[in-house]
Amino acid sequence: VGAFLRSWQLGTQILLDDEWHAINKLLRATEAHDIATHFGLADYSIPLTLYFQQLQRTIGLSEWGMHVPPLIAGVGLLLVGPRLLAGSFALPVRATWTMLVAISPLLVYHSKIARPYALTSLLTFVAILVFRSWWVERRSRDALVYVAAALFAGWLHAITLPFTLLPFVYCGARALYSRDTQRLVALVKLGSATALALAVVLAPPMIIDWAEFASKAGRGRASLDTLYRALLMIAGTGVAPVGMFVFALAAFGWWRVRRRDPDLAWYLATICG
């Protein structure tokens, strides 16, 4: 069902609104270096634009070619998500989660547009859960997967960084509270590796385009109506009572998790908050 909703009528779509940012950049840029070292006032997602440029230079650029990565990522979340949740949640919980993700209006929409959001939804989810797995089990493989997921999510869209880096704050506070020096050292090592990887891809465009990057700050102001509309969007409905019911179920589920595994519950609540 999730794959059907994400691919249904995709062939009849035309490019709209922000999907044109990358096309406009391609029309101006002649070299990959130019794309990789700029954000632009209207951000075009560097990796996606580099991919579009390769399509343009090889098999040709088309709507289908542009839509393939978000479509694969949208379906990929349905396949990868339950596997990552297997160590912490029972099968009925994972089945319910998969059903809700499959029909989520926001995630379906993100999978149908040539923008990075379906990709970042998958990568941030992987990064957050794999970081938790590394924190508990201390496996080097989890650390490598985390760095890769956080790196590519941040490169696709810098707005993901508060989500993928917040686990360092939470786990660092826990380690300081318990005075666990060994875990603090491990966090510093992983944090240094993550920061170095992000600096390689983000420092050049951030330095070159700092004025345009900074000009986006302070352009609007959040209000209670902003929060209200955002919560309805996350709940996947435009009807307030339905949204309240969804969040009530989520709160009840979180309370159940807190009784069983308080650290996991507060870890997820911190990031979701």
C-alpha positions in Angstrom: 0.0 0.0 0.0 2.8 2.4 0.9 4.6 1.8 -2.4 1.4 2.2 -4.4 0.5 5.5 -2.8 4.1 6.8 -3.4 4.1 5.8 -7.1 0.5 6.4 -8.0 0.1 9.0 -10.8 3.7 9.9 -10.5 4.1 9.7 -14.2 1.6 12.5 -14.8 3.3 15.0 -12.5 5.1 18.1 -13.7 7.8 20.0 -11.8 6.4 22.8 -9.5 7.6 25.4 -7.0 10.8 24.4 -5.1 11.5 21.5 -7.5 12.8 24.1 -10.0 15.6 25.3 -7.7 17.9 22.5 -8.9 16.9 23.1 -12.5 17.7 26.8 -12.3 21.1 26.0 -10.8 21.8 23.5 -13.6 21.1 26.2 -16.1 23.6 28.5 -14.5 26.3 26.1 -13.4 28.8 24.5 -15.9 30.9 22.5 -13.5 30.2 20.2 -10.6 32.6 22.2 -8.5 30.3 25.2 -8.8 27.3 23.2 -7.6 29.2 21.5 -4.7 30.5 24.8 -3.2 27.3 26.9 -3.1 23.9 26.7 -1.3 22.2 29.5 -3.2 19.6 31.8 -1.8 16.9 29.2 -2.8 18.6 26.0 -1.6 18.8 23.4 -4.3 20.3 20.4 -2.3 23.8 19.9 -3.5 23.9 16.0 -3.8 20.5 15.9 -5.7 21.6 18.6 -8.1 24.9 16.8 -8.8 22.8 13.7 -9.5 20.6 15.7 -11.9 23.7 17.0 -13.6 24.9 13.5 -14.2 21.5 12.5 -15.7 21.7 15.6 -17.9 25.2 14.6 -19.2 24.4 10.9 -19.7 20.9 9.4 -20.3 19.1 12.8 -20.2 17.2 14.6 -17.5 13.5 13.7 -17.0 10.8 14.0 -14.4 11.1 10.2 -13.8 14.8 10.4 -13.3 14.4 13.2 -10.8 11.6 11.4 -8.9 13.4 8.0 -8.5 15.6 8.9 -5.5 12.7 10.2 -3.3 10.5 7.3 -4.4 13.2 4.7 -3.4 13.8 6.5 -0.1 10.1 6.7 0.7 9.6 2.9 0.1 13.0 2.2 1.8 11.8 3.8 5.0 9.0 1.2 5.1 11.5 -1.6 4.7 14.4 -0.4 6.9 12.3 1.2 9.7 10.8 -2.0 11.2 14.2 -3.7 11.1 15.8 -0.9 13.1 13.0 -0.9 15.6 13.2 -4.7 16.1 15.4 -4.6 19.1 13.2 -2.2 21.1 9.6 -2.9 20.0 7.4 -5.9 19.6 6.0 -7.0 16.2 2.5 -5.6 16.7 4.0 -2.2 17.5 6.3 -2.3 14.4 3.4 -3.4 12.2 1.3 -0.5 13.4 4.2 1.9 12.9 4.7 0.6 9.3 1.0 1.0 8.5 1.0 4.6 9.8 4.1 5.4 7.8 2.7 3.8 4.7 -0.4 6.1 4.7 1.2 9.2 6.2 0.1 12.1 3.9 3.3 14.1 4.6 5.7 11.2 3.9 3.7 10.2 0.8 3.9 13.7 -0.4 7.7 13.9 0.2 8.2 10.7 -1.7 6.4 12.2 -4.8 8.4 15.4 -5.2 12.0 15.9 -6.5 13.3 17.4 -3.3 15.5 15.9 -0.6 12.9 15.4 2.1 12.1 11.7 1.6 15.8 11.0 1.6 16.4 13.0 4.7 13.4 11.4 6.5 15.0 8.0 5.9 18.6 9.1 6.8 17.7 11.0 10.0 15.6 8.1 11.2 18.5 5.7 10.6 21.0 8.1 12.2 18.9 8.6 15.4 18.2 4.9 15.9 21.7 3.7 15.0 23.2 6.2 17.4 21.1 4.8 20.1 22.2 1.3 19.2 25.8 2.4 19.3 25.3 4.0 22.7 23.9 0.8 24.2 26.0 -1.9 22.4 29.1 0.1 21.4 29.5 -1.6 18.0 31.9 0.1 15.5 29.6 -0.8 12.7 26.8 1.3 14.2 29.2 4.3 14.6 30.1 4.1 10.9 26.5 3.9 9.8 25.6 6.8 12.0 28.4 9.0 10.6 27.4 8.1 7.0 23.7 8.8 7.6 24.2 12.1 9.4 26.7 13.2 6.8 24.5 12.5 3.8 21.4 13.9 5.5 23.2 17.1 6.4 24.6 17.4 2.9 21.2 16.9 1.4 19.6 19.6 3.7 21.3 21.3 6.6 18.0 21.5 8.6 18.5 17.9 9.5 21.6 18.6 11.7 19.7 19.6 14.9 18.0 16.2 14.7 21.0 14.0 13.9 23.4 15.8 16.3 21.0 16.2 19.3 21.8 12.6 20.5 25.3 13.9 21.4 23.6 16.4 23.7 21.3 13.9 25.3 23.9 11.2 25.8 26.6 13.7 26.8 24.3 15.0 29.6 23.6 11.4 30.7 27.3 10.6 30.8 28.2 13.8 32.7 25.4 13.1 35.2 26.7 9.6 35.8 30.3 10.7 35.6 31.1 8.0 33.0 34.4 9.2 31.6 34.8 6.2 29.2 31.5 7.1 27.5 32.3 10.7 27.4 35.6 9.9 25.6 33.7 7.7 23.1 31.2 10.5 22.4 34.1 12.9 21.8 35.6 10.5 19.3 32.4 9.9 17.4 31.5 13.6 17.5 35.0 14.5 16.1 34.6 12.1 13.3 31.1 13.3 12.5 32.1 17.0 12.6 35.1 16.4 10.4 33.0 14.5 7.8 30.4 17.3 7.8 33.0 20.0 7.5 34.4 18.4 4.3 31.1 18.8 2.5 29.5 21.8 4.2 32.3 24.1 5.1 33.1 25.2 1.5 29.5 26.2 0.6 28.9 27.7 4.0 32.0 29.9 3.8 31.4 31.0 0.2 27.6 31.5 0.5 27.5 32.7 4.2 25.8 35.9 3.3 22.9 34.1 1.5 22.8 31.4 4.1 22.5 33.9 7.0 19.9 36.0 5.1 17.4 33.2 5.6 17.5 33.7 9.4 14.9 36.0 10.9 12.7 36.1 7.8 9.6 34.9 9.6 8.3 34.5 13.1 6.8 31.4 14.7 3.4 31.7 16.5 0.9 29.5 18.3 -0.8 29.1 15.0 2.5 27.9 13.5 2.7 25.2 16.2 -0.9 24.3 15.7 -0.6 23.9 12.0 2.7 22.0 12.3 1.2 19.5 14.7 -1.7 18.9 12.4 0.6 18.3 9.5 2.7 15.8 11.6 -0.5 14.0 12.6 -1.5 13.8 9.0 -4.8 15.5 9.2 -6.5 18.9 8.9 -9.1 18.0 11.5 -8.2 19.0 15.1 -10.1 16.2 17.0 -8.4 13.6 14.8 -5.0 15.1 15.4 -5.6 15.2 19.2 -6.6 11.5 19.0 -3.3 10.6 17.2 -1.2 12.5 19.7 -3.1 11.0 22.6 -2.3 7.5 21.2 1.4 8.5 20.8 1.5 9.9 24.4 0.0 6.6 25.7 2.5 4.6 23.7 5.4 6.7 25.0 4.2 6.2 28.6 4.2 2.5 28.0 7.7 2.7 26.7 8.8 4.8 29.7 7.7 2.2 32.1 9.7 -0.5 30.3 12.8 1.5 29.1 13.0 5.0 30.6 16.2 5.9 28.8 14.8 5.0 25.4 11.6 6.9 26.1 13.4 10.1 27.1 15.9 9.8 24.2 13.0 9.7 21.7 11.0 12.4 23.5 14.1 14.8 23.5 14.5 14.4 19.7 10.8 14.6 18.9 10.4 17.6 21.1 
